[in-house]
Amino acid sequence: MLITTIKASVWTADNSGADTDGNVALGICGREFVLDTGTNDFQRGQSQTFTFGAGSNVLNPVGNDPRKPQLDTAELTYFPVYLHFTPRDAKDNWCVEGVTVTVNPGAKEITYGNTPMLGGSDKELWLAADCGRSLYLRQQ
């Protein structure tokens, strides 16, 4: 099935220093998509949904479009699905509380997350230059 839309919902934890101005990318189907709406993304205690493809709300919607080149759900099993954090400097970090990625939202949607590791104030993950920058997701 052709991929027309990818939605990535991301929750930043409500901890001191949890927010970031660093860059975050979603890896899926063998390529990356940049999570950036041009607003102050990844703020402490906030959730945000980034849409790629149909209904896009990200900067550079053409360069972050799963239809160009056209991606297919058949390729999902061949590549890992992950978030990658690039800190703005050596002291930057980001605390993730939750992530849900939905491919083709609707009746035949495919969803990814990391429920065992994330999910609430007792299950958060700090990403930084000195403790890891990637979070891998699995089909839910």
A tleap script that builds the chain and sets N, CA, C and O, in Angstrom:
source leaprc.protein.ff14SB
mol = sequence {
  NMET LEU ILE THR THR ILE LYS ALA SER VAL
  TRP THR ALA ASP ASN SER GLY ALA ASP THR
  ASP GLY ASN VAL ALA LEU GLY ILE CYS GLY
  ARG GLU PHE VAL LEU ASP THR GLY THR ASN
  ASP PHE GLN ARG GLY GLN SER GLN THR PHE
  THR PHE GLY ALA GLY SER ASN VAL LEU ASN
  PRO VAL GLY ASN ASP PRO ARG LYS PRO GLN
  LEU ASP THR ALA GLU LEU THR TYR PHE PRO
  VAL TYR LEU HIE PHE THR PRO ARG ASP ALA
  LYS ASP ASN TRP CYS VAL GLU GLY VAL THR
  VAL THR VAL ASN PRO GLY ALA LYS GLU ILE
  THR TYR GLY ASN THR PRO MET LEU GLY GLY
  SER ASP LYS GLU LEU TRP LEU ALA ALA ASP
  CYS GLY ARG SER LEU TYR LEU ARG GLN CGLN
}
set mol.1.N position { 0.844 -1.167 0.000 }
set mol.1.CA position { 0.000 0.000 0.000 }
set mol.1.C position { 0.898 1.242 0.000 }
set mol.1.O position { 1.897 1.291 0.717 }
set mol.2.N position { 0.543 2.226 -0.793 }
set mol.2.CA position { 1.319 3.446 -0.863 }
set mol.2.C position { 1.150 4.259 0.419 }
set mol.2.O position { 0.059 4.318 0.986 }
set mol.3.N position { 2.227 4.877 0.863 }
set mol.3.CA position { 2.178 5.728 2.046 }
set mol.3.C position { 1.868 7.155 1.592 }
set mol.3.O position { 2.612 7.742 0.807 }
set mol.4.N position { 0.769 7.697 2.092 }
set mol.4.CA position { 0.380 9.064 1.754 }
set mol.4.C position { 0.600 10.036 2.902 }
set mol.4.O position { 0.834 11.224 2.679 }
set mol.5.N position { 0.525 9.532 4.140 }
set mol.5.CA position { 0.663 10.389 5.317 }
set mol.5.C position { 1.370 9.637 6.432 }
set mol.5.O position { 1.124 8.452 6.658 }
set mol.6.N position { 2.253 10.349 7.127 }
set mol.6.CA position { 2.882 9.844 8.348 }
set mol.6.C position { 2.676 10.911 9.416 }
set mol.6.O position { 2.970 12.086 9.196 }
set mol.7.N position { 2.169 10.493 10.574 }
set mol.7.CA position { 2.005 11.407 11.705 }
set mol.7.C position { 2.886 10.914 12.850 }
set mol.7.O position { 2.857 9.739 13.213 }
set mol.8.N position { 3.667 11.831 13.407 }
set mol.8.CA position { 4.514 11.518 14.553 }
set mol.8.C position { 4.072 12.401 15.712 }
set mol.8.O position { 4.247 13.619 15.675 }
set mol.9.N position { 3.502 11.784 16.738 }
set mol.9.CA position { 3.099 12.508 17.948 }
set mol.9.C position { 4.170 12.286 18.997 }
set mol.9.O position { 4.523 11.148 19.310 }
set mol.10.N position { 4.689 13.392 19.543 }
set mol.10.CA position { 5.819 13.336 20.460 }
set mol.10.C position { 5.477 14.120 21.724 }
set mol.10.O position { 4.987 15.247 21.650 }
set mol.11.N position { 5.739 13.514 22.892 }
set mol.11.CA position { 5.515 14.156 24.180 }
set mol.11.C position { 6.862 14.403 24.844 }
set mol.11.O position { 7.648 13.478 25.046 }
set mol.12.N position { 7.118 15.664 25.181 }
set mol.12.CA position { 8.307 16.021 25.953 }
set mol.12.C position { 7.921 15.982 27.429 }
set mol.12.O position { 6.866 16.488 27.814 }
set mol.13.N position { 8.770 15.387 28.245 }
set mol.13.CA position { 8.474 15.233 29.677 }
set mol.13.C position { 8.376 16.592 30.374 }
set mol.13.O position { 8.896 17.598 29.892 }
set mol.14.N position { 7.702 16.590 31.509 }
set mol.14.CA position { 7.532 17.803 32.312 }
set mol.14.C position { 8.577 17.830 33.435 }
set mol.14.O position { 8.241 17.884 34.618 }
set mol.15.N position { 9.843 17.790 33.031 }
set mol.15.CA position { 10.968 17.822 33.966 }
set mol.15.C position { 11.813 19.056 33.696 }
set mol.15.O position { 11.838 19.557 32.571 }
set mol.16.N position { 12.493 19.542 34.700 }
set mol.16.CA position { 13.416 20.655 34.515 }
set mol.16.C position { 14.465 20.273 33.475 }
set mol.16.O position { 15.111 19.233 33.599 }
set mol.17.N position { 14.638 21.105 32.454 }
set mol.17.CA position { 15.626 20.851 31.410 }
set mol.17.C position { 15.209 19.835 30.377 }
set mol.17.O position { 16.035 19.426 29.561 }
set mol.18.N position { 13.946 19.405 30.377 }
set mol.18.CA position { 13.494 18.370 29.444 }
set mol.18.C position { 13.362 18.875 28.017 }
set mol.18.O position { 13.469 18.088 27.076 }
set mol.19.N position { 13.133 20.171 27.835 }
set mol.19.CA position { 12.911 20.725 26.499 }
set mol.19.C position { 14.226 20.880 25.744 }
set mol.19.O position { 15.307 20.818 26.329 }
set mol.20.N position { 14.111 21.085 24.429 }
set mol.20.CA position { 15.297 21.228 23.591 }
set mol.20.C position { 15.001 22.117 22.394 }
set mol.20.O position { 13.857 22.244 21.959 }
set mol.21.N position { 16.051 22.724 21.876 }
set mol.21.CA position { 16.003 23.413 20.585 }
set mol.21.C position { 16.820 22.624 19.568 }
set mol.21.O position { 17.084 23.101 18.465 }
set mol.22.N position { 17.219 21.410 19.951 }
set mol.22.CA position { 17.963 20.552 19.039 }
set mol.22.C position { 17.076 20.042 17.916 }
set mol.22.O position { 15.881 20.334 17.873 }
set mol.23.N position { 17.663 19.288 17.021 }
set mol.23.CA position { 16.939 18.735 15.873 }
set mol.23.C position { 16.530 17.301 16.142 }
set mol.23.O position { 17.271 16.533 16.755 }
set mol.24.N position { 15.328 16.945 15.672 }
set mol.24.CA position { 14.818 15.587 15.817 }
set mol.24.C position { 14.350 15.114 14.442 }
set mol.24.O position { 13.675 15.843 13.716 }
set mol.25.N position { 14.719 13.883 14.100 }
set mol.25.CA position { 14.309 13.291 12.827 }
set mol.25.C position { 13.658 11.941 13.087 }
set mol.25.O position { 14.018 11.234 14.029 }
set mol.26.N position { 12.709 11.599 12.253 }
set mol.26.CA position { 12.049 10.295 12.260 }
set mol.26.C position { 12.629 9.470 11.132 }
set mol.26.O position { 12.589 9.882 9.973 }
set mol.27.N position { 13.173 8.293 11.466 }
set mol.27.CA position { 13.646 7.363 10.452 }
set mol.27.C position { 12.583 6.310 10.212 }
set mol.27.O position { 12.134 5.644 11.146 }
set mol.28.N position { 12.185 6.160 8.964 }
set mol.28.CA position { 11.158 5.178 8.602 }
set mol.28.C position { 11.261 4.881 7.107 }
set mol.28.O position { 11.490 5.793 6.313 }
set mol.29.N position { 11.099 3.658 6.727 }
set mol.29.CA position { 11.123 3.246 5.310 }
set mol.29.C position { 12.441 3.586 4.616 }
set mol.29.O position { 12.460 3.851 3.414 }
set mol.30.N position { 13.543 3.578 5.369 }
set mol.30.CA position { 14.844 3.787 4.766 }
set mol.30.C position { 15.258 5.232 4.577 }
set mol.30.O position { 16.270 5.499 3.929 }
set mol.31.N position { 14.488 6.187 5.135 }
set mol.31.CA position { 14.883 7.597 5.031 }
set mol.31.C position { 14.486 8.340 6.291 }
set mol.31.O position { 13.833 7.774 7.168 }
set mol.32.N position { 14.871 9.593 6.388 }
set mol.32.CA position { 14.531 10.394 7.562 }
set mol.32.C position { 13.642 11.571 7.182 }
set mol.32.O position { 13.705 12.104 6.074 }
set mol.33.N position { 12.805 11.958 8.156 }
set mol.33.CA position { 11.915 13.106 8.046 }
set mol.33.C position { 12.210 14.020 9.230 }
set mol.33.O position { 12.321 13.547 10.360 }
set mol.34.N position { 12.338 15.321 8.987 }
set mol.34.CA position { 12.700 16.270 10.032 }
set mol.34.C position { 11.443 16.782 10.740 }
set mol.34.O position { 10.525 17.303 10.108 }
set mol.35.N position { 11.423 16.620 12.073 }
set mol.35.CA position { 10.297 17.071 12.901 }
set mol.35.C position { 10.527 18.535 13.267 }
set mol.35.O position { 11.198 18.842 14.253 }
set mol.36.N position { 9.964 19.427 12.467 }
set mol.36.CA position { 10.135 20.868 12.693 }
set mol.36.C position { 8.965 21.601 12.046 }
set mol.36.O position { 8.791 21.563 10.827 }
set mol.37.N position { 8.171 22.265 12.872 }
set mol.37.CA position { 7.032 23.030 12.354 }
set mol.37.C position { 7.352 24.513 12.209 }
set mol.37.O position { 6.518 25.285 11.736 }
set mol.38.N position { 8.564 24.920 12.617 }
set mol.38.CA position { 8.914 26.323 12.563 }
set mol.38.C position { 8.496 27.085 13.811 }
set mol.38.O position { 8.778 28.276 13.938 }
set mol.39.N position { 7.818 26.397 14.741 }
set mol.39.CA position { 7.468 26.994 16.025 }
set mol.39.C position { 8.465 26.494 17.057 }
set mol.39.O position { 9.457 25.858 16.700 }
set mol.40.N position { 8.223 26.764 18.299 }
set mol.40.CA position { 9.119 26.324 19.367 }
set mol.40.C position { 8.752 24.880 19.746 }
set mol.40.O position { 8.049 24.645 20.730 }
set mol.41.N position { 9.232 23.936 18.961 }
set mol.41.CA position { 8.917 22.517 19.152 }
set mol.41.C position { 9.631 21.965 20.385 }
set mol.41.O position { 10.616 22.544 20.845 }
set mol.42.N position { 9.136 20.847 20.919 }
set mol.42.CA position { 9.766 20.072 21.995 }
set mol.42.C position { 9.924 20.870 23.293 }
set mol.42.O position { 10.997 20.904 23.895 }
set mol.43.N position { 8.833 21.506 23.702 }
set mol.43.CA position { 8.823 22.272 24.949 }
set mol.43.C position { 8.419 21.389 26.123 }
set mol.43.O position { 7.668 20.428 25.957 }
set mol.44.N position { 8.911 21.712 27.280 }
set mol.44.CA position { 8.654 20.961 28.513 }
set mol.44.C position { 7.157 20.773 28.743 }
set mol.44.O position { 6.387 21.733 28.714 }
set mol.45.N position { 6.754 19.513 28.976 }
set mol.45.CA position { 5.374 19.183 29.293 }
set mol.45.C position { 4.408 19.317 28.129 }
set mol.45.O position { 3.196 19.335 28.346 }
set mol.46.N position { 4.899 19.410 26.915 }
set mol.46.CA position { 4.051 19.617 25.740 }
set mol.46.C position { 4.070 18.391 24.825 }
set mol.46.O position { 5.053 17.652 24.764 }
set mol.47.N position { 2.961 18.198 24.119 }
set mol.47.CA position { 2.911 17.200 23.053 }
set mol.47.C position { 2.682 17.930 21.743 }
set mol.47.O position { 2.113 19.021 21.710 }
set mol.48.N position { 3.130 17.314 20.680 }
set mol.48.CA position { 2.995 17.933 19.366 }
set mol.48.C position { 2.915 16.830 18.325 }
set mol.48.O position { 3.569 15.795 18.455 }
set mol.49.N position { 2.111 17.055 17.291 }
set mol.49.CA position { 2.000 16.097 16.194 }
set mol.49.C position { 2.565 16.724 14.930 }
set mol.49.O position { 2.191 17.831 14.541 }
set mol.50.N position { 3.471 15.995 14.302 }
set mol.50.CA position { 4.113 16.413 13.063 }
set mol.50.C position { 3.525 15.563 11.939 }
set mol.50.O position { 3.498 14.337 12.041 }
set mol.51.N position { 3.059 16.198 10.875 }
set mol.51.CA position { 2.416 15.487 9.771 }
set mol.51.C position { 3.256 15.637 8.514 }
set mol.51.O position { 3.642 16.741 8.130 }
set mol.52.N position { 3.530 14.495 7.879 }
set mol.52.CA position { 4.301 14.450 6.643 }
set mol.52.C position { 3.405 13.904 5.540 }
set mol.52.O position { 2.649 12.958 5.762 }
set mol.53.N position { 3.489 14.503 4.338 }
set mol.53.CA position { 2.653 14.064 3.228 }
set mol.53.C position { 1.354 14.845 3.208 }
set mol.53.O position { 1.355 16.058 3.419 }
set mol.54.N position { 0.241 14.162 2.956 }
set mol.54.CA position { -1.070 14.826 2.896 }
set mol.54.C position { -1.351 15.532 4.220 }
set mol.54.O position { -1.256 14.921 5.285 }
set mol.55.N position { -1.698 16.820 4.155 }
set mol.55.CA position { -1.995 17.598 5.352 }
set mol.55.C position { -0.765 18.037 6.119 }
set mol.55.O position { -0.862 18.328 7.311 }
set mol.56.N position { 0.389 18.094 5.475 }
set mol.56.CA position { 1.663 18.405 6.125 }
set mol.56.C position { 1.608 19.691 6.944 }
set mol.56.O position { 0.973 20.670 6.550 }
set mol.57.N position { 2.291 19.669 8.103 }
set mol.57.CA position { 2.421 20.869 8.933 }
set mol.57.C position { 3.884 21.171 9.265 }
set mol.57.O position { 4.163 21.943 10.183 }
set mol.58.N position { 4.816 20.570 8.526 }
set mol.58.CA position { 6.237 20.741 8.818 }
set mol.58.C position { 6.890 21.697 7.823 }
set mol.58.O position { 6.379 21.935 6.728 }
set mol.59.N position { 8.048 22.242 8.245 }
set mol.59.CA position { 8.837 23.037 7.321 }
set mol.59.C position { 9.326 22.137 6.190 }
set mol.59.O position { 9.504 20.934 6.383 }
set mol.60.N position { 9.536 22.704 5.043 }
set mol.60.CA position { 9.976 21.961 3.858 }
set mol.60.C position { 9.081 20.745 3.613 }
set mol.60.O position { 9.558 19.610 3.631 }
set mol.61.N position { 7.791 20.980 3.386 }
set mol.61.CA position { 6.869 19.853 3.175 }
set mol.61.C position { 7.196 19.012 1.949 }
set mol.61.O position { 6.899 17.818 1.931 }
set mol.62.N position { 7.795 19.602 0.934 }
set mol.62.CA position { 8.151 18.830 -0.266 }
set mol.62.C position { 9.313 17.893 0.033 }
set mol.62.O position { 9.290 16.730 -0.369 }
set mol.63.N position { 10.334 18.388 0.739 }
set mol.63.CA position { 11.493 17.562 1.077 }
set mol.63.C position { 11.196 16.521 2.138 }
set mol.63.O position { 11.960 15.572 2.310 }
set mol.64.N position { 10.081 16.694 2.856 }
set mol.64.CA position { 9.677 15.761 3.916 }
set mol.64.C position { 8.365 15.067 3.554 }
set mol.64.O position { 7.496 14.890 4.408 }
set mol.65.N position { 8.226 14.682 2.309 }
set mol.65.CA position { 6.990 14.073 1.821 }
set mol.65.C position { 7.225 12.595 1.488 }
set mol.65.O position { 8.059 12.288 0.636 }
set mol.66.N position { 6.502 11.671 2.145 }
set mol.66.CA position { 6.692 10.246 1.856 }
set mol.66.C position { 6.201 9.838 0.469 }
set mol.66.O position { 6.361 8.684 0.072 }
set mol.67.N position { 5.608 10.767 -0.266 }
set mol.67.CA position { 5.151 10.487 -1.628 }
set mol.67.C position { 6.190 10.887 -2.668 }
set mol.67.O position { 5.981 10.669 -3.861 }
set mol.68.N position { 7.339 11.485 -2.221 }
set mol.68.CA position { 8.359 11.989 -3.143 }
set mol.68.C position { 9.740 11.663 -2.610 }
set mol.68.O position { 10.256 12.449 -1.816 }
set mol.69.N position { 10.377 10.565 -2.987 }
set mol.69.CA position { 9.821 9.503 -3.812 }
set mol.69.C position { 8.768 8.710 -3.036 }
set mol.69.O position { 8.761 8.691 -1.805 }
set mol.70.N position { 7.898 8.071 -3.772 }
set mol.70.CA position { 6.774 7.350 -3.172 }
set mol.70.C position { 7.240 6.168 -2.328 }
set mol.70.O position { 7.928 5.273 -2.818 }
set mol.71.N position { 6.856 6.178 -1.052 }
set mol.71.CA position { 7.164 5.061 -0.155 }
set mol.71.C position { 5.978 4.109 -0.108 }
set mol.71.O position { 4.840 4.492 -0.379 }
set mol.72.N position { 6.269 2.860 0.243 }
set mol.72.CA position { 5.249 1.816 0.286 }
set mol.72.C position { 5.331 1.098 1.629 }
set mol.72.O position { 6.424 0.895 2.157 }
set mol.73.N position { 4.190 0.716 2.182 }
set mol.73.CA position { 4.167 0.031 3.478 }
set mol.73.C position { 4.911 -1.306 3.421 }
set mol.73.O position { 5.346 -1.803 4.460 }
set mol.74.N position { 5.065 -1.890 2.249 }
set mol.74.CA position { 5.803 -3.149 2.117 }
set mol.74.C position { 7.256 -2.981 2.559 }
set mol.74.O position { 7.897 -3.958 2.946 }
set mol.75.N position { 7.780 -1.771 2.508 }
set mol.75.CA position { 9.162 -1.495 2.895 }
set mol.75.C position { 9.336 -1.316 4.401 }
set mol.75.O position { 10.468 -1.304 4.885 }
set mol.76.N position { 8.250 -1.176 5.150 }
set mol.76.CA position { 8.345 -0.918 6.589 }
set mol.76.C position { 9.096 -2.009 7.348 }
set mol.76.O position { 9.776 -1.718 8.332 }
set mol.77.N position { 8.984 -3.239 6.913 }
set mol.77.CA position { 9.619 -4.339 7.636 }
set mol.77.C position { 11.122 -4.445 7.379 }
set mol.77.O position { 11.820 -5.166 8.093 }
set mol.78.N position { 11.626 -3.737 6.374 }
set mol.78.CA position { 13.043 -3.851 6.018 }
set mol.78.C position { 13.944 -2.858 6.729 }
set mol.78.O position { 15.165 -3.015 6.722 }
set mol.79.N position { 13.358 -1.835 7.345 }
set mol.79.CA position { 14.157 -0.774 7.957 }
set mol.79.C position { 13.648 -0.485 9.362 }
set mol.79.O position { 12.450 -0.610 9.620 }
set mol.80.N position { 14.544 -0.097 10.282 }
set mol.80.CA position { 14.087 0.266 11.622 }
set mol.80.C position { 13.302 1.575 11.601 }
set mol.80.O position { 13.498 2.419 10.726 }
set mol.81.N position { 12.418 1.727 12.572 }
set mol.81.CA position { 11.681 2.968 12.779 }
set mol.81.C position { 12.247 3.579 14.062 }
set mol.81.O position { 12.306 2.913 15.096 }
set mol.82.N position { 12.660 4.837 13.997 }
set mol.82.CA position { 13.344 5.432 15.138 }
set mol.82.C position { 13.213 6.955 15.122 }
set mol.82.O position { 12.887 7.556 14.099 }
set mol.83.N position { 13.476 7.565 16.288 }
set mol.83.CA position { 13.690 9.003 16.397 }
set mol.83.C position { 15.175 9.206 16.639 }
set mol.83.O position { 15.793 8.466 17.404 }
set mol.84.N position { 15.747 10.207 15.988 }
set mol.84.CA position { 17.152 10.551 16.216 }
set mol.84.C position { 17.248 12.007 16.624 }
set mol.84.O position { 16.728 12.891 15.943 }
set mol.85.N position { 17.915 12.249 17.735 }
set mol.85.CA position { 18.085 13.580 18.308 }
set mol.85.C position { 19.499 14.088 18.030 }
set mol.85.O position { 20.479 13.402 18.319 }
set mol.86.N position { 19.595 15.293 17.469 }
set mol.86.CA position { 20.880 15.952 17.279 }
set mol.86.C position { 20.902 17.182 18.180 }
set mol.86.O position { 20.242 18.178 17.882 }
set mol.87.N position { 21.649 17.124 19.274 }
set mol.87.CA position { 21.700 18.259 20.198 }
set mol.87.C position { 22.248 19.518 19.519 }
set mol.87.O position { 23.072 19.432 18.609 }
set mol.88.N position { 21.784 20.680 19.968 }
set mol.88.CA position { 22.276 21.945 19.392 }
set mol.88.C position { 23.709 22.228 19.834 }
set mol.88.O position { 24.436 22.940 19.141 }
set mol.89.N position { 24.131 21.673 20.994 }
set mol.89.CA position { 25.502 21.803 21.477 }
set mol.89.C position { 25.776 20.647 22.442 }
set mol.89.O position { 24.891 19.828 22.693 }
set mol.90.N position { 26.987 20.576 22.979 }
set mol.90.CA position { 27.394 19.447 23.826 }
set mol.90.C position { 26.604 19.337 25.124 }
set mol.90.O position { 26.568 18.261 25.720 }
set mol.91.N position { 25.973 20.413 25.578 }
set mol.91.CA position { 25.237 20.396 26.840 }
set mol.91.C position { 23.731 20.194 26.660 }
set mol.91.O position { 23.002 20.053 27.642 }
set mol.92.N position { 23.270 20.179 25.422 }
set mol.92.CA position { 21.833 20.053 25.156 }
set mol.92.C position { 21.373 18.616 25.377 }
set mol.92.O position { 22.089 17.667 25.057 }
set mol.93.N position { 20.172 18.469 25.927 }
set mol.93.CA position { 19.559 17.148 26.064 }
set mol.93.C position { 18.062 17.305 25.880 }
set mol.93.O position { 17.551 18.421 25.781 }
set mol.94.N position { 17.359 16.175 25.835 }
set mol.94.CA position { 15.920 16.171 25.616 }
set mol.94.C position { 15.344 14.966 26.343 }
set mol.94.O position { 15.888 13.867 26.240 }
set mol.95.N position { 14.253 15.155 27.077 }
set mol.95.CA position { 13.614 14.057 27.799 }
set mol.95.C position { 12.281 13.723 27.127 }
set mol.95.O position { 11.349 14.527 27.130 }
set mol.96.N position { 12.212 12.528 26.556 }
set mol.96.CA position { 11.031 12.068 25.822 }
set mol.96.C position { 10.147 11.268 26.760 }
set mol.96.O position { 10.618 10.371 27.460 }
set mol.97.N position { 8.857 11.600 26.771 }
set mol.97.CA position { 7.898 10.850 27.584 }
set mol.97.C position { 7.073 9.885 26.746 }
set mol.97.O position { 6.622 8.857 27.251 }
set mol.98.N position { 6.871 10.201 25.480 }
set mol.98.CA position { 6.078 9.319 24.636 }
set mol.98.C position { 6.230 9.633 23.164 }
set mol.98.O position { 6.495 10.775 22.786 }
set mol.99.N position { 6.061 8.615 22.333 }
set mol.99.CA position { 6.114 8.754 20.879 }
set mol.99.C position { 5.125 7.778 20.267 }
set mol.99.O position { 5.086 6.605 20.639 }
set mol.100.N position { 4.329 8.265 19.329 }
set mol.100.CA position { 3.483 7.402 18.515 }
set mol.100.C position { 3.629 7.840 17.063 }
set mol.100.O position { 3.444 9.015 16.743 }
set mol.101.N position { 3.956 6.908 16.198 }
set mol.101.CA position { 4.059 7.182 14.765 }
set mol.101.C position { 2.966 6.380 14.072 }
set mol.101.O position { 2.848 5.170 14.264 }
set mol.102.N position { 2.168 7.074 13.264 }
set mol.102.CA position { 1.060 6.434 12.558 }
set mol.102.C position { 1.256 6.613 11.060 }
set mol.102.O position { 1.375 7.736 10.570 }
set mol.103.N position { 1.287 5.510 10.345 }
set mol.103.CA position { 1.413 5.513 8.896 }
set mol.103.C position { 0.014 5.336 8.310 }
set mol.103.O position { -0.712 4.417 8.688 }
set mol.104.N position { -0.358 6.218 7.387 }
set mol.104.CA position { -1.682 6.205 6.753 }
set mol.104.C position { -2.807 6.141 7.786 }
set mol.104.O position { -3.539 5.152 7.842 }
set mol.105.N position { -2.953 7.198 8.612 }
set mol.105.CA position { -4.003 7.197 9.644 }
set mol.105.C position { -5.364 6.860 9.063 }
set mol.105.O position { -5.733 7.353 7.997 }
set mol.106.N position { -6.107 6.020 9.767 }
set mol.106.CA position { -7.425 5.595 9.309 }
set mol.106.C position { -7.620 4.111 9.500 }
set mol.106.O position { -6.989 3.496 10.360 }
set mol.107.N position { -8.493 3.539 8.696 }
set mol.107.CA position { -8.903 2.145 8.858 }
set mol.107.C position { -7.743 1.150 8.734 }
set mol.107.O position { -7.743 0.131 9.424 }
set mol.108.N position { -6.772 1.416 7.885 }
set mol.108.CA position { -5.673 0.474 7.676 }
set mol.108.C position { -4.344 1.023 8.195 }
set mol.108.O position { -3.281 0.696 7.668 }
set mol.109.N position { -4.413 1.858 9.231 }
set mol.109.CA position { -3.203 2.482 9.756 }
set mol.109.C position { -2.262 1.462 10.386 }
set mol.109.O position { -2.673 0.399 10.850 }
set mol.110.N position { -0.983 1.828 10.383 }
set mol.110.CA position { 0.064 1.046 11.027 }
set mol.110.C position { 0.700 1.973 12.058 }
set mol.110.O position { 1.088 3.095 11.732 }
set mol.111.N position { 0.807 1.504 13.304 }
set mol.111.CA position { 1.264 2.354 14.393 }
set mol.111.C position { 2.532 1.800 15.024 }
set mol.111.O position { 2.690 0.591 15.195 }
set mol.112.N position { 3.436 2.724 15.368 }
set mol.112.CA position { 4.687 2.392 16.030 }
set mol.112.C position { 4.809 3.191 17.319 }
set mol.112.O position { 4.291 4.302 17.421 }
set mol.113.N position { 5.494 2.622 18.297 }
set mol.113.CA position { 5.734 3.315 19.552 }
set mol.113.C position { 6.790 2.570 20.351 }
set mol.113.O position { 7.468 1.679 19.838 }
set mol.114.N position { 6.916 2.947 21.602 }
set mol.114.CA position { 7.840 2.264 22.494 }
set mol.114.C position { 7.189 2.187 23.871 }
set mol.114.O position { 7.728 2.684 24.860 }
set mol.115.N position { 6.019 1.552 23.912 }
set mol.115.CA position { 5.229 1.467 25.135 }
set mol.115.C position { 5.971 0.830 26.306 }
set mol.115.O position { 5.831 1.331 27.422 }
set mol.116.N position { 6.746 -0.229 26.134 }
set mol.116.CA position { 7.405 -0.803 27.301 }
set mol.116.C position { 8.362 0.174 27.992 }
set mol.116.O position { 8.489 0.152 29.216 }
set mol.117.N position { 9.030 1.026 27.220 }
set mol.117.CA position { 10.023 1.928 27.782 }
set mol.117.C position { 9.422 3.273 28.186 }
set mol.117.O position { 9.801 3.841 29.210 }
set mol.118.N position { 8.494 3.777 27.389 }
set mol.118.CA position { 7.929 5.103 27.605 }
set mol.118.C position { 6.473 5.008 28.035 }
set mol.118.O position { 5.807 3.993 27.830 }
set mol.119.N position { 5.998 6.090 28.636 }
set mol.119.CA position { 4.579 6.127 28.966 }
set mol.119.C position { 4.294 6.667 30.348 }
set mol.119.O position { 3.880 5.915 31.231 }
set mol.120.N position { 4.504 7.943 30.555 }
set mol.120.CA position { 4.207 8.541 31.845 }
set mol.120.C position { 5.459 8.989 32.565 }
set mol.120.O position { 6.576 8.713 32.126 }
set mol.121.N position { 5.265 9.686 33.678 }
set mol.121.CA position { 6.385 10.307 34.376 }
set mol.121.C position { 7.397 9.305 34.928 }
set mol.121.O position { 8.547 9.668 35.173 }
set mol.122.N position { 6.987 8.049 35.129 }
set mol.122.CA position { 7.937 7.047 35.618 }
set mol.122.C position { 8.635 6.302 34.484 }
set mol.122.O position { 9.496 5.459 34.735 }
set mol.123.N position { 8.273 6.605 33.247 }
set mol.123.CA position { 8.884 5.967 32.083 }
set mol.123.C position { 9.226 7.037 31.056 }
set mol.123.O position { 8.444 7.331 30.152 }
set mol.124.N position { 10.406 7.607 31.218 }
set mol.124.CA position { 10.901 8.662 30.333 }
set mol.124.C position { 12.316 8.306 29.908 }
set mol.124.O position { 12.982 7.492 30.547 }
set mol.125.N position { 12.765 8.922 28.826 }
set mol.125.CA position { 14.111 8.649 28.334 }
set mol.125.C position { 14.817 9.956 28.009 }
set mol.125.O position { 14.313 10.767 27.232 }
set mol.126.N position { 15.981 10.156 28.607 }
set mol.126.CA position { 16.817 11.308 28.289 }
set mol.126.C position { 17.684 10.950 27.091 }
set mol.126.O position { 18.321 9.897 27.072 }
set mol.127.N position { 17.707 11.825 26.096 }
set mol.127.CA position { 18.587 11.693 24.945 }
set mol.127.C position { 19.579 12.856 24.983 }
set mol.127.O position { 19.186 14.000 25.211 }
set mol.128.N position { 20.860 12.567 24.759 }
set mol.128.CA position { 21.898 13.590 24.805 }
set mol.128.C position { 23.158 13.045 24.157 }
set mol.128.O position { 23.257 11.852 23.869 }
set mol.129.N position { 24.114 13.926 23.932 }
set mol.129.CA position { 25.372 13.523 23.310 }
set mol.129.C position { 26.120 12.487 24.145 }
set mol.129.O position { 26.847 11.658 23.599 }
set mol.130.N position { 25.942 12.532 25.480 }
set mol.130.CA position { 26.711 11.627 26.328 }
set mol.130.C position { 25.928 10.421 26.853 }
set mol.130.O position { 26.433 9.685 27.700 }
set mol.131.N position { 24.693 10.208 26.359 }
set mol.131.CA position { 23.946 9.029 26.830 }
set mol.131.C position { 23.056 8.405 25.755 }
set mol.131.O position { 22.156 7.632 26.082 }
set mol.132.N position { 23.281 8.716 24.516 }
set mol.132.CA position { 22.518 8.125 23.424 }
set mol.132.C position { 21.606 9.145 22.777 }
set mol.132.O position { 21.058 10.016 23.451 }
set mol.133.N position { 21.445 9.036 21.470 }
set mol.133.CA position { 20.682 10.012 20.703 }
set mol.133.C position { 19.498 9.415 19.951 }
set mol.133.O position { 18.731 10.157 19.337 }
set mol.134.N position { 19.331 8.100 19.983 }
set mol.134.CA position { 18.269 7.476 19.198 }
set mol.134.C position { 17.327 6.666 20.074 }
set mol.134.O position { 17.721 6.092 21.090 }
set mol.135.N position { 16.083 6.640 19.652 }
set mol.135.CA position { 15.034 5.858 20.301 }
set mol.135.C position { 14.358 5.027 19.218 }
set mol.135.O position { 13.765 5.581 18.292 }
set mol.136.N position { 14.442 3.715 19.324 }
set mol.136.CA position { 13.852 2.832 18.327 }
set mol.136.C position { 12.423 2.481 18.730 }
set mol.136.O position { 12.105 2.334 19.910 }
set mol.137.N position { 11.588 2.355 17.731 }
set mol.137.CA position { 10.164 2.090 17.939 }
set mol.137.C position { 9.811 0.742 17.339 }
set mol.137.O position { 10.511 0.222 16.471 }
set mol.138.N position { 8.705 0.189 17.824 }
set mol.138.CA position { 8.248 -1.087 17.266 }
set mol.138.C position { 6.767 -0.983 16.933 }
set mol.138.O position { 6.048 -0.134 17.460 }
set mol.139.N position { 6.338 -1.858 16.053 }
set mol.139.CA position { 4.935 -1.839 15.663 }
set mol.139.C position { 4.076 -2.185 16.876 }
set mol.139.O position { 4.388 -3.125 17.607 }
set mol.140.N position { 3.021 -1.451 17.090 }
set mol.140.CA position { 2.148 -1.622 18.247 }
set mol.140.C position { 0.922 -2.440 17.883 }
set mol.140.O position { 0.069 -2.688 18.736 }
savepdb mol mol.pdb
quit
